Amino acid sequence: MAVVNLYKNENFLIVNKPYDMYINSDDENEKNTVVCHIAERDSHRSNSAHPLHFVQRLDYSTSGVLCLALNKNAAATAGRLFEKRLTHKYYLAIVRGHLSFEICDIKYPVGSDRTSPDNGHKMLALTETTTASCGPPRSAETRLLVLESGHYEDNPVTVVLLKPLTGRRHQLRVHCSAIGHTILGDYTYSDRQDVSPHRMFLHATRLVLPLPKEPLDIQTEEPFFSDNRFTSKWTPLAKKYNYCEKQDFIKVCDVIDKAFERSDKYKLFS
């Protein structure tokens, strides 16, 4: 799969990262990286002749919008926006099960999973049942909006819009798992049980970067329903919002951004 350029100027390169691809690697034999597709092999190193600066990151299994800075000043500017939570990131995901609410806030802190043997790479949400296993936890917040329900291979699934309000490692995957709706195809957070899908269904669909001189609003095409490997196993049930076209996706982003009444359609996990 190819890395597709979405935007480029003298300061930033924004690409559409394929799923199951690393961003970079110190292993000179590893070629399945974004860096190998778009730049010199050593571009992720600070001593490179043409270094790339990663102002955000996406997991190996996650696809979608990825922003890279082409110089230190641009990296610092974008970094401050991310640190101050002035950027807006929107993800499409398909989760296991049908949800009993339409919108929710998930405010479980996230820390490393002390029971995992992989040296802290696996994370865990801090809940009443995970106090001894989670640490050290940091505050984390995700908002989730239900878009459509259906079935995948005759099993209930739901298409959701996710907006992370913080940026913890594996935050979206951990939060979905913590509320009992693991992302479809997430091998790690399904305890290695979800192996039938060809990919993990998490895609960074839109990034809003309010740069002082040139605000950016970058969006990809919807990636799931254009893939026959998914649609051949999908049966629709109920659609709450249109979201596959770009303008429709912007509208559902507006919905998840707005304040809303606390009602039976809303749930808070904290």
Secondary structure, DSSP 8 states (H G I E B T S, - for coil): ---EEEEE-SSEEEEEE-SS-BS--S-TT---BHHHHHS-TTTTSTTSSS--EESS---TT-EEEEEEESSHHHHHHHHHHHHTT--EEEEEEEEES--S-SEEEE---EEEETT-SSTT-SEEE--TT-TTTEEEEE---EEEEEEEEEEETTEEEEEEEEEESS--TTHHHHHHHHTT--BTT-TTTTTT---SSSS--EEEEEEEE--SSS-EEEE----STT-HHHHTTEEEEEESS--SSHHHHHHHHHHHHS----STTEEEE-
